[in-house]
């Protein structure tokens, strides 16, 4: 009798990761280091060539040596062929259109995993809801990964932890076994709603922390924004059926602290430029033409909160700065002078 647990022997052995940016490439490295077969889909041939021939992704992970077992392709059908799990590593607002083009290649019973953190504009769907709708699969077949996961640090094999959330506990455990390494520790959770809203909300609160840093404010201000930002994210999550304890865990507080504090955080850095008085266009240009996820998610999160009559003052302040031209100073004054109330 083998000593390998049944879930290990019958679980996730081959994965496809769709998206060869910094996080997609890093997650593919984690999976390869965990001893699984992984194929990474890259949109551009030169990125796939760099990975296959030099075992690097100079554009998105400079200085990182990738495992020789990692393969890359520009053909999504080839990437997904025979995969036990398909991992989506594309921005939240592009997931629907990308998945629409990929759905015919999805293996029938593969677990579908979202790495994106956001709420879709227009539909106000969480990423798992987008996957369920577009792929035509039951919600129990979809998982999300969320936690304090700054790609560069993980690629450097600095220790971190994360959460895989799926309503099907066995699928979550199979994924847990497939991507746990000596530097990447994975926990499981069945609270998909809480994990996703924690991940989406932290991007917006990180923008607020960046704005405060850009204005010259220090640790007290950041700690206050993190704490009250966590409170408003949890309020919305609980209204939508999340377990409040999820927001005290890795997908809630853990992700929030990392994203609000680190200079590696795209959202925090983007917010800092806004706090220094740069326009949205100037901040985007400085970010190599990329908009931070929270810039778009602040709109959808505020709409979702309004639909469910939940107060999200920090997210709304970020929305006004990003999309209504309000100054950072006016946002700060508006938050500090709100009506007094119990905590």
C-alpha positions as CSV (number, residue, x, y, z in Angstrom):
1,X,0.0,0.0,0.0
2,X,1.4,3.4,-1.0
3,X,2.0,5.9,1.8
4,X,0.8,8.7,-0.5
5,X,-2.6,10.0,0.5
6,X,-5.5,9.2,-1.9
7,X,-6.0,12.9,-2.7
8,X,-2.4,13.2,-3.6
9,X,-2.5,10.2,-6.0
10,X,-5.7,11.1,-7.6
11,X,-5.5,14.9,-7.4
12,X,-3.9,17.7,-9.4
13,X,-0.8,16.6,-11.2
14,X,-0.8,18.8,-14.3
15,X,-1.7,22.5,-14.4
16,X,-2.1,25.1,-17.1
17,X,-1.5,28.7,-16.0
18,X,-2.9,31.3,-18.5
19,X,-1.1,34.6,-18.3
20,X,2.7,35.1,-18.2
21,X,2.9,38.3,-16.3
22,X,4.7,38.5,-13.0
23,X,2.1,36.7,-10.8
24,X,1.2,34.1,-13.4
25,X,4.9,33.3,-14.0
26,X,5.6,33.2,-10.3
27,X,2.7,30.9,-9.6
28,X,3.8,28.6,-12.4
29,X,7.2,28.5,-10.8
30,X,5.6,27.6,-7.4
31,X,3.7,24.7,-9.1
32,X,6.9,23.4,-10.8
33,X,8.8,23.6,-7.5
34,X,6.0,21.6,-6.0
35,X,6.8,18.8,-8.4
36,X,3.8,19.2,-10.8
37,X,3.8,19.5,-14.5
38,X,2.9,23.0,-15.6
39,X,2.5,24.8,-18.9
40,X,2.3,28.6,-19.0
41,X,0.4,30.4,-21.7
42,X,2.0,33.6,-22.9
43,X,0.3,36.0,-25.2
44,X,3.5,37.1,-26.9
45,X,5.9,34.6,-28.6
46,X,9.0,36.4,-27.3
47,X,7.9,35.9,-23.7
48,X,7.3,32.1,-24.3
49,X,10.7,31.9,-26.1
50,X,12.5,33.5,-23.1
51,X,10.9,31.0,-20.7
52,X,11.6,28.0,-22.8
53,X,15.1,28.7,-24.1
54,X,16.6,30.8,-21.2
55,X,14.4,29.8,-18.3
56,X,13.8,33.5,-17.5
57,X,11.0,36.0,-18.0
58,X,13.2,39.2,-18.1
59,X,10.2,41.5,-18.8
60,X,8.1,40.5,-15.8
61,X,10.5,38.8,-13.4
62,X,14.0,40.2,-14.1
63,X,16.8,38.3,-12.3
64,X,14.7,35.2,-11.5
65,X,15.8,31.8,-12.7
66,X,12.8,29.6,-13.6
67,X,12.7,25.8,-13.3
68,X,13.7,23.9,-16.3
69,X,10.6,21.8,-16.1
70,X,8.4,24.9,-16.8
71,X,7.1,25.1,-20.4
72,X,5.5,28.0,-22.1
73,X,3.4,28.2,-25.2
74,X,1.3,30.8,-27.1
75,X,-1.3,28.1,-27.9
76,X,-4.0,28.0,-25.2
77,X,-5.3,24.6,-26.4
78,X,-1.8,23.1,-26.0
79,X,-1.5,24.7,-22.5
80,X,-4.8,23.2,-21.3
81,X,-4.5,19.8,-22.9
82,X,-4.8,17.2,-20.2
83,X,-4.8,19.7,-17.4
84,X,-6.3,18.8,-14.0
85,X,-6.5,22.5,-13.1
86,X,-6.6,25.6,-15.2
87,X,-5.3,28.8,-13.5
88,X,-6.4,32.2,-14.8
89,X,-3.7,34.8,-14.2
90,X,-5.1,37.8,-16.2
91,X,-6.4,41.1,-14.9
92,X,-9.9,41.0,-13.4
93,X,-11.5,43.3,-16.0
94,X,-10.2,41.2,-18.9
95,X,-11.1,37.8,-17.5
96,X,-14.5,37.5,-19.2
97,X,-13.3,38.3,-22.7
98,X,-10.2,36.0,-22.3
99,X,-12.2,33.1,-20.9
100,X,-14.7,33.4,-23.7
101,X,-11.9,32.7,-26.1
102,X,-10.6,29.8,-24.0
103,X,-13.7,28.0,-22.9
104,X,-13.8,25.5,-25.8
105,X,-10.4,24.2,-24.7
106,X,-11.2,23.7,-21.0
107,X,-10.9,20.0,-19.9
108,X,-14.3,18.8,-18.7
109,X,-13.7,18.3,-15.0
110,X,-10.7,20.5,-14.5
111,X,-10.7,22.7,-11.4
112,X,-10.8,26.4,-12.6
113,X,-8.7,28.7,-10.5
114,X,-8.7,32.5,-10.5
115,X,-5.7,34.5,-9.3
116,X,-7.4,37.8,-10.2
117,X,-8.6,40.2,-7.5
118,X,-11.5,42.5,-8.4
119,X,-15.2,43.0,-9.0
120,X,-16.2,43.2,-12.7
121,X,-17.4,46.5,-13.9
122,X,-21.0,46.5,-15.1
123,X,-22.1,43.1,-14.0
124,X,-20.6,43.5,-10.4
125,X,-19.7,39.9,-10.5
126,X,-16.9,38.4,-8.5
127,X,-14.2,36.5,-10.5
128,X,-15.6,33.1,-9.5
129,X,-19.0,34.2,-10.7
130,X,-17.5,35.3,-14.1
131,X,-15.8,31.9,-14.4
132,X,-19.0,30.0,-13.5
133,X,-21.1,31.9,-16.0
134,X,-18.7,31.9,-19.0
135,X,-17.3,28.4,-18.6
136,X,-20.8,27.0,-17.8
137,X,-19.5,25.0,-14.8
138,X,-20.9,24.5,-11.3
139,X,-19.6,26.9,-8.6
140,X,-18.1,23.9,-6.8
141,X,-15.6,23.5,-9.7
142,X,-14.2,27.0,-9.3
143,X,-11.5,28.1,-6.8
144,X,-9.7,31.3,-6.0
145,X,-6.3,31.9,-4.5
146,X,-5.8,34.9,-2.3
147,X,-3.3,36.1,0.3
148,X,-0.2,38.3,0.9
149,X,1.3,37.3,-2.3
150,X,3.7,39.9,-3.7
151,X,5.1,38.1,-6.8
152,X,8.7,39.3,-6.6
153,X,9.2,38.0,-3.0
154,X,7.6,34.7,-3.8
155,X,9.7,34.3,-7.0
156,X,12.8,34.9,-4.7
157,X,11.4,32.1,-2.5
158,X,10.8,34.2,0.5
159,X,8.4,32.4,2.9
160,X,4.7,33.3,2.6
161,X,1.3,31.8,3.0
162,X,-1.9,31.9,1.0
163,X,-5.5,30.6,0.9
164,X,-7.2,28.5,-1.7
165,X,-11.0,28.9,-1.3
166,X,-13.4,26.6,-2.9
167,X,-16.9,25.4,-1.9
168,X,-15.8,21.9,-2.7
169,X,-13.3,21.1,0.2
170,X,-11.8,18.1,-1.6
171,X,-10.9,20.2,-4.6
172,X,-9.3,22.9,-2.4
173,X,-7.2,20.2,-0.6
174,X,-6.1,18.7,-4.0
175,X,-4.9,22.2,-5.1
176,X,-3.3,22.8,-1.7
177,X,-1.2,19.6,-2.2
178,X,-0.3,20.7,-5.7
179,X,1.2,24.1,-4.9
180,X,2.7,23.8,-1.4
181,X,6.5,24.2,-1.4
182,X,9.2,24.8,1.2
183,X,8.5,28.6,0.8
184,X,4.8,28.7,-0.2
185,X,2.4,27.4,2.5
186,X,-1.2,27.0,1.5
187,X,-4.3,26.9,3.7
188,X,-7.8,26.0,2.5
189,X,-11.2,27.7,3.1
190,X,-14.7,27.1,1.8
191,X,-15.6,30.8,2.0
192,X,-15.3,31.9,-1.6
193,X,-17.2,35.2,-1.1
194,X,-15.0,36.3,1.8
195,X,-11.7,35.4,0.0
196,X,-12.7,37.2,-3.1
197,X,-14.0,40.4,-1.5
198,X,-11.0,40.5,0.8
199,X,-8.7,40.4,-2.3
200,X,-10.8,43.0,-4.3
201,X,-11.2,45.4,-1.4
202,X,-7.5,45.4,-0.4
203,X,-6.5,46.9,-3.8
204,X,-8.8,49.9,-3.2
205,X,-7.6,50.4,0.4
206,X,-4.0,50.2,-0.8
207,X,-4.7,53.0,-3.2
208,X,-5.9,55.0,-0.2
209,X,-2.8,54.2,1.8
210,X,-0.7,55.2,-1.2
211,X,-2.5,58.5,-1.5
212,X,-1.9,59.2,2.2
213,X,1.8,58.4,1.8
214,X,2.1,60.7,-1.2
215,X,0.6,63.4,0.9
216,X,3.4,62.9,3.5
217,X,1.3,61.1,6.2
218,X,2.9,58.3,8.2
219,X,2.2,55.1,10.1
220,X,-0.7,56.3,12.2
221,X,-2.6,57.2,9.1
222,X,-1.8,54.0,7.3
223,X,-2.8,51.9,10.3
224,X,-6.1,53.8,10.6
225,X,-6.8,53.3,6.9
226,X,-5.9,49.6,7.1
227,X,-8.1,49.0,10.1
228,X,-11.1,51.0,8.9
229,X,-10.7,49.7,5.4
230,X,-10.8,46.1,6.7
231,X,-14.0,47.1,8.6
232,X,-15.8,48.3,5.5
233,X,-14.7,45.4,3.3
234,X,-15.9,43.0,6.0
235,X,-19.2,44.8,6.3
236,X,-19.8,44.3,2.6
237,X,-18.6,40.7,2.6
238,X,-20.9,39.7,5.5
239,X,-23.8,41.3,3.8
240,X,-23.1,39.1,0.8
241,X,-22.8,36.0,2.9
242,X,-19.1,35.8,3.8
243,X,-17.8,34.4,7.1
244,X,-16.5,37.4,9.1
245,X,-13.6,35.4,10.3
246,X,-12.2,35.2,6.8
247,X,-11.4,38.9,6.9
248,X,-9.1,38.3,9.9
249,X,-7.1,35.7,7.9
250,X,-4.6,35.6,5.1
251,X,-7.2,36.6,2.4
252,X,-8.3,39.5,4.5
253,X,-5.9,41.2,6.9
254,X,-2.8,39.4,5.6
255,X,-3.3,40.5,2.0
256,X,-4.4,44.0,3.2
257,X,-1.3,44.6,5.3
258,X,1.1,43.5,2.5
259,X,-0.5,45.5,-0.2
260,X,-1.0,48.6,1.8
261,X,2.6,48.6,3.1
262,X,4.9,47.4,0.4
263,X,6.6,49.5,-2.3
264,X,6.2,46.4,-4.5
265,X,2.4,46.9,-4.4
266,X,1.3,48.4,-7.7
267,X,-1.9,49.8,-6.1
268,X,0.0,51.5,-3.3
269,X,2.6,53.0,-5.6
270,X,-0.1,54.2,-8.0
271,X,-1.9,55.8,-5.1
272,X,1.2,57.5,-3.9
273,X,1.5,59.3,-7.2
274,X,-2.1,60.5,-6.9
275,X,-1.3,61.7,-3.4
276,X,1.6,63.8,-4.8
277,X,-0.8,65.5,-7.1
278,X,-0.3,63.6,-10.3
279,X,-3.3,63.0,-12.5
280,X,-4.6,59.5,-13.3
281,X,-3.1,59.7,-16.7
282,X,0.3,60.7,-15.3
283,X,0.2,57.9,-12.8
284,X,-0.7,55.4,-15.5
285,X,2.1,56.6,-17.7
286,X,4.6,56.2,-14.9
287,X,3.3,52.7,-14.4
288,X,4.3,51.7,-17.9
289,X,0.7,52.2,-19.2
290,X,-0.9,49.9,-16.7
291,X,-3.8,50.9,-14.5
292,X,-3.7,49.5,-11.0
293,X,-6.6,47.0,-10.4
294,X,-8.0,49.1,-7.6
295,X,-8.6,52.1,-9.9
296,X,-11.3,50.1,-11.7
297,X,-12.5,48.0,-8.8
298,X,-13.3,51.1,-6.6
299,X,-16.1,51.8,-9.0
300,X,-17.6,48.3,-9.0
301,X,-17.1,47.9,-5.2
302,X,-18.9,51.2,-4.5
303,X,-21.8,50.2,-6.8
304,X,-22.0,46.8,-5.2
305,X,-22.0,48.4,-1.7
306,X,-24.7,50.9,-2.8
307,X,-26.9,48.0,-4.1
308,X,-26.7,46.3,-0.7
309,X,-26.9,49.6,1.3
310,X,-23.4,49.2,2.9
311,X,-21.3,52.2,3.8
312,X,-17.8,52.1,2.3
313,X,-16.4,55.7,2.8
314,X,-12.8,54.9,2.1
315,X,-13.6,53.1,-1.2
316,X,-15.9,56.0,-2.1
317,X,-13.2,58.5,-1.4
318,X,-10.8,56.7,-3.7
319,X,-13.5,56.5,-6.4
320,X,-14.0,60.3,-6.2
321,X,-10.2,60.9,-6.5
322,X,-9.8,58.5,-9.4
323,X,-13.0,59.2,-11.4
324,X,-14.4,62.6,-10.3
325,X,-11.3,64.7,-10.0
326,X,-11.5,65.2,-6.3
327,X,-8.2,66.2,-4.7
328,X,-6.4,64.0,-2.3
329,X,-6.7,66.8,0.4
330,X,-10.4,66.9,0.0
331,X,-10.7,63.1,0.3
332,X,-8.6,63.2,3.5
333,X,-10.7,66.0,5.0
334,X,-13.9,64.3,4.1
335,X,-12.8,61.1,5.9
336,X,-11.5,62.7,9.0
337,X,-14.5,64.9,9.5
338,X,-17.2,62.3,9.0
339,X,-19.9,62.0,11.6
340,X,-18.6,60.6,14.9
341,X,-19.9,57.1,15.8
342,X,-19.0,54.0,17.9
343,X,-16.3,51.7,16.4
